[in-house]
């Protein structure tokens, strides 16, 4: 009779433990999914901001390339490439 009572106590404790673990795992998954959603929303906002900044940078680049002072210090790349090719031909 004593072994049946010990078995009942074991099964009761293991049942309670299983239920508690299931609840804890469910709570953990809930917060994990919530954090994943937040990260997704943050990444979407960052992508939108990167697109806006990309457009701003391209516009700034165009404006700088049209600036006379900027062209004085940094000549257009075409002229540099052509002068490099001429130097290579002279060296050969």
PyMOL CGO cylinders between C-alpha atoms (Angstrom):
from pymol import cmd
from pymol.cgo import CYLINDER

trace = [
    CYLINDER, 0.00, 0.00, 0.00, 2.89, 2.28, 0.78, 0.3, 1, 1, 1, 1, 1, 1,
    CYLINDER, 2.89, 2.28, 0.78, 4.32, 1.87, -2.76, 0.3, 1, 1, 1, 1, 1, 1,
    CYLINDER, 4.32, 1.87, -2.76, 1.00, 2.90, -4.32, 0.3, 1, 1, 1, 1, 1, 1,
    CYLINDER, 1.00, 2.90, -4.32, 0.98, 6.03, -2.13, 0.3, 1, 1, 1, 1, 1, 1,
    CYLINDER, 0.98, 6.03, -2.13, 4.56, 6.86, -3.17, 0.3, 1, 1, 1, 1, 1, 1,
    CYLINDER, 4.56, 6.86, -3.17, 3.64, 6.34, -6.83, 0.3, 1, 1, 1, 1, 1, 1,
    CYLINDER, 3.64, 6.34, -6.83, 0.65, 8.66, -6.46, 0.3, 1, 1, 1, 1, 1, 1,
    CYLINDER, 0.65, 8.66, -6.46, 2.84, 11.34, -4.89, 0.3, 1, 1, 1, 1, 1, 1,
    CYLINDER, 2.84, 11.34, -4.89, 5.42, 10.96, -7.71, 0.3, 1, 1, 1, 1, 1, 1,
    CYLINDER, 5.42, 10.96, -7.71, 2.78, 11.25, -10.44, 0.3, 1, 1, 1, 1, 1, 1,
    CYLINDER, 2.78, 11.25, -10.44, 1.20, 14.28, -8.73, 0.3, 1, 1, 1, 1, 1, 1,
    CYLINDER, 1.20, 14.28, -8.73, 4.55, 16.05, -8.45, 0.3, 1, 1, 1, 1, 1, 1,
    CYLINDER, 4.55, 16.05, -8.45, 5.52, 15.19, -12.04, 0.3, 1, 1, 1, 1, 1, 1,
    CYLINDER, 5.52, 15.19, -12.04, 2.11, 16.37, -13.32, 0.3, 1, 1, 1, 1, 1, 1,
    CYLINDER, 2.11, 16.37, -13.32, 2.40, 19.69, -11.49, 0.3, 1, 1, 1, 1, 1, 1,
    CYLINDER, 2.40, 19.69, -11.49, 5.96, 20.11, -12.77, 0.3, 1, 1, 1, 1, 1, 1,
    CYLINDER, 5.96, 20.11, -12.77, 4.90, 19.36, -16.35, 0.3, 1, 1, 1, 1, 1, 1,
    CYLINDER, 4.90, 19.36, -16.35, 2.07, 21.90, -16.17, 0.3, 1, 1, 1, 1, 1, 1,
    CYLINDER, 2.07, 21.90, -16.17, 4.37, 24.55, -14.68, 0.3, 1, 1, 1, 1, 1, 1,
    CYLINDER, 4.37, 24.55, -14.68, 7.03, 23.94, -17.34, 0.3, 1, 1, 1, 1, 1, 1,
    CYLINDER, 7.03, 23.94, -17.34, 4.40, 24.18, -20.08, 0.3, 1, 1, 1, 1, 1, 1,
    CYLINDER, 4.40, 24.18, -20.08, 3.17, 27.50, -18.67, 0.3, 1, 1, 1, 1, 1, 1,
    CYLINDER, 3.17, 27.50, -18.67, 6.71, 28.87, -18.38, 0.3, 1, 1, 1, 1, 1, 1,
    CYLINDER, 6.71, 28.87, -18.38, 7.60, 27.79, -21.90, 0.3, 1, 1, 1, 1, 1, 1,
    CYLINDER, 7.60, 27.79, -21.90, 4.38, 29.37, -23.22, 0.3, 1, 1, 1, 1, 1, 1,
    CYLINDER, 4.38, 29.37, -23.22, 5.20, 32.65, -21.48, 0.3, 1, 1, 1, 1, 1, 1,
    CYLINDER, 5.20, 32.65, -21.48, 8.74, 32.54, -22.85, 0.3, 1, 1, 1, 1, 1, 1,
    CYLINDER, 8.74, 32.54, -22.85, 7.51, 31.90, -26.39, 0.3, 1, 1, 1, 1, 1, 1,
    CYLINDER, 7.51, 31.90, -26.39, 5.00, 34.74, -26.07, 0.3, 1, 1, 1, 1, 1, 1,
    CYLINDER, 5.00, 34.74, -26.07, 7.75, 37.22, -25.19, 0.3, 1, 1, 1, 1, 1, 1,
    CYLINDER, 7.75, 37.22, -25.19, 10.08, 35.76, -27.82, 0.3, 1, 1, 1, 1, 1, 1,
    CYLINDER, 10.08, 35.76, -27.82, 7.44, 36.25, -30.53, 0.3, 1, 1, 1, 1, 1, 1,
    CYLINDER, 7.44, 36.25, -30.53, 6.70, 39.77, -29.23, 0.3, 1, 1, 1, 1, 1, 1,
    CYLINDER, 6.70, 39.77, -29.23, 10.41, 40.65, -29.36, 0.3, 1, 1, 1, 1, 1, 1,
    CYLINDER, 10.41, 40.65, -29.36, 10.67, 39.19, -32.87, 0.3, 1, 1, 1, 1, 1, 1,
    CYLINDER, 10.67, 39.19, -32.87, 7.80, 41.39, -34.04, 0.3, 1, 1, 1, 1, 1, 1,
    CYLINDER, 7.80, 41.39, -34.04, 9.44, 44.44, -32.51, 0.3, 1, 1, 1, 1, 1, 1,
    CYLINDER, 9.44, 44.44, -32.51, 12.71, 43.64, -34.27, 0.3, 1, 1, 1, 1, 1, 1,
    CYLINDER, 12.71, 43.64, -34.27, 10.83, 43.21, -37.55, 0.3, 1, 1, 1, 1, 1, 1,
    CYLINDER, 10.83, 43.21, -37.55, 9.13, 46.60, -37.17, 0.3, 1, 1, 1, 1, 1, 1,
    CYLINDER, 9.13, 46.60, -37.17, 12.44, 48.25, -36.28, 0.3, 1, 1, 1, 1, 1, 1,
    CYLINDER, 12.44, 48.25, -36.28, 14.13, 46.73, -39.33, 0.3, 1, 1, 1, 1, 1, 1,
    CYLINDER, 14.13, 46.73, -39.33, 11.28, 47.94, -41.57, 0.3, 1, 1, 1, 1, 1, 1,
    CYLINDER, 11.28, 47.94, -41.57, 11.65, 51.49, -40.25, 0.3, 1, 1, 1, 1, 1, 1,
    CYLINDER, 11.65, 51.49, -40.25, 15.41, 51.33, -40.74, 0.3, 1, 1, 1, 1, 1, 1,
    CYLINDER, 15.41, 51.33, -40.74, 14.99, 50.16, -44.32, 0.3, 1, 1, 1, 1, 1, 1,
    CYLINDER, 14.99, 50.16, -44.32, 12.63, 53.06, -45.02, 0.3, 1, 1, 1, 1, 1, 1,
    CYLINDER, 12.63, 53.06, -45.02, 15.09, 55.50, -43.50, 0.3, 1, 1, 1, 1, 1, 1,
    CYLINDER, 15.09, 55.50, -43.50, 17.95, 54.00, -45.52, 0.3, 1, 1, 1, 1, 1, 1,
    CYLINDER, 17.95, 54.00, -45.52, 15.95, 54.51, -48.71, 0.3, 1, 1, 1, 1, 1, 1,
    CYLINDER, 15.95, 54.51, -48.71, 15.30, 58.15, -47.77, 0.3, 1, 1, 1, 1, 1, 1,
    CYLINDER, 15.30, 58.15, -47.77, 18.95, 58.72, -46.92, 0.3, 1, 1, 1, 1, 1, 1,
    CYLINDER, 18.95, 58.72, -46.92, 20.03, 57.02, -50.16, 0.3, 1, 1, 1, 1, 1, 1,
    CYLINDER, 20.03, 57.02, -50.16, 17.88, 59.45, -52.14, 0.3, 1, 1, 1, 1, 1, 1,
    CYLINDER, 17.88, 59.45, -52.14, 19.26, 62.37, -50.13, 0.3, 1, 1, 1, 1, 1, 1,
    CYLINDER, 19.26, 62.37, -50.13, 22.84, 61.27, -50.73, 0.3, 1, 1, 1, 1, 1, 1,
    CYLINDER, 22.84, 61.27, -50.73, 22.27, 60.86, -54.47, 0.3, 1, 1, 1, 1, 1, 1,
    CYLINDER, 22.27, 60.86, -54.47, 20.75, 64.34, -54.63, 0.3, 1, 1, 1, 1, 1, 1,
    CYLINDER, 20.75, 64.34, -54.63, 23.65, 65.76, -52.62, 0.3, 1, 1, 1, 1, 1, 1,
    CYLINDER, 23.65, 65.76, -52.62, 26.13, 64.03, -54.94, 0.3, 1, 1, 1, 1, 1, 1,
    CYLINDER, 26.13, 64.03, -54.94, 24.49, 65.57, -57.99, 0.3, 1, 1, 1, 1, 1, 1,
    CYLINDER, 24.49, 65.57, -57.99, 24.52, 69.00, -56.40, 0.3, 1, 1, 1, 1, 1, 1,
    CYLINDER, 24.52, 69.00, -56.40, 28.19, 68.66, -55.45, 0.3, 1, 1, 1, 1, 1, 1,
    CYLINDER, 28.19, 68.66, -55.45, 29.17, 67.49, -58.92, 0.3, 1, 1, 1, 1, 1, 1,
    CYLINDER, 29.17, 67.49, -58.92, 27.58, 70.63, -60.36, 0.3, 1, 1, 1, 1, 1, 1,
    CYLINDER, 27.58, 70.63, -60.36, 29.43, 72.89, -57.89, 0.3, 1, 1, 1, 1, 1, 1,
    CYLINDER, 29.43, 72.89, -57.89, 32.37, 74.73, -59.44, 0.3, 1, 1, 1, 1, 1, 1,
    CYLINDER, 32.37, 74.73, -59.44, 34.49, 74.76, -56.29, 0.3, 1, 1, 1, 1, 1, 1,
    CYLINDER, 34.49, 74.76, -56.29, 33.99, 71.04, -55.77, 0.3, 1, 1, 1, 1, 1, 1,
    CYLINDER, 33.99, 71.04, -55.77, 35.02, 70.32, -59.37, 0.3, 1, 1, 1, 1, 1, 1,
    CYLINDER, 35.02, 70.32, -59.37, 38.15, 72.41, -58.86, 0.3, 1, 1, 1, 1, 1, 1,
    CYLINDER, 38.15, 72.41, -58.86, 39.37, 70.16, -56.05, 0.3, 1, 1, 1, 1, 1, 1,
    CYLINDER, 39.37, 70.16, -56.05, 37.89, 66.90, -57.36, 0.3, 1, 1, 1, 1, 1, 1,
    CYLINDER, 37.89, 66.90, -57.36, 37.85, 66.75, -61.16, 0.3, 1, 1, 1, 1, 1, 1,
    CYLINDER, 37.85, 66.75, -61.16, 35.27, 64.46, -62.77, 0.3, 1, 1, 1, 1, 1, 1,
    CYLINDER, 35.27, 64.46, -62.77, 36.21, 60.79, -62.90, 0.3, 1, 1, 1, 1, 1, 1,
    CYLINDER, 36.21, 60.79, -62.90, 36.06, 60.67, -66.70, 0.3, 1, 1, 1, 1, 1, 1,
    CYLINDER, 36.06, 60.67, -66.70, 38.97, 63.06, -67.03, 0.3, 1, 1, 1, 1, 1, 1,
    CYLINDER, 38.97, 63.06, -67.03, 40.99, 61.09, -64.51, 0.3, 1, 1, 1, 1, 1, 1,
    CYLINDER, 40.99, 61.09, -64.51, 40.37, 57.80, -66.31, 0.3, 1, 1, 1, 1, 1, 1,
    CYLINDER, 40.37, 57.80, -66.31, 41.26, 59.31, -69.67, 0.3, 1, 1, 1, 1, 1, 1,
    CYLINDER, 41.26, 59.31, -69.67, 44.45, 60.86, -68.29, 0.3, 1, 1, 1, 1, 1, 1,
    CYLINDER, 44.45, 60.86, -68.29, 45.39, 57.51, -66.69, 0.3, 1, 1, 1, 1, 1, 1,
    CYLINDER, 45.39, 57.51, -66.69, 44.93, 55.75, -70.04, 0.3, 1, 1, 1, 1, 1, 1,
    CYLINDER, 44.93, 55.75, -70.04, 47.09, 58.36, -71.74, 0.3, 1, 1, 1, 1, 1, 1,
    CYLINDER, 47.09, 58.36, -71.74, 49.80, 57.88, -69.12, 0.3, 1, 1, 1, 1, 1, 1,
    CYLINDER, 49.80, 57.88, -69.12, 49.66, 54.11, -69.63, 0.3, 1, 1, 1, 1, 1, 1,
    CYLINDER, 49.66, 54.11, -69.63, 50.01, 54.51, -73.39, 0.3, 1, 1, 1, 1, 1, 1,
    CYLINDER, 50.01, 54.51, -73.39, 52.97, 56.83, -72.91, 0.3, 1, 1, 1, 1, 1, 1,
    CYLINDER, 52.97, 56.83, -72.91, 54.62, 54.37, -70.53, 0.3, 1, 1, 1, 1, 1, 1,
    CYLINDER, 54.62, 54.37, -70.53, 54.26, 51.51, -73.06, 0.3, 1, 1, 1, 1, 1, 1,
]
cmd.load_cgo(trace, "trace")
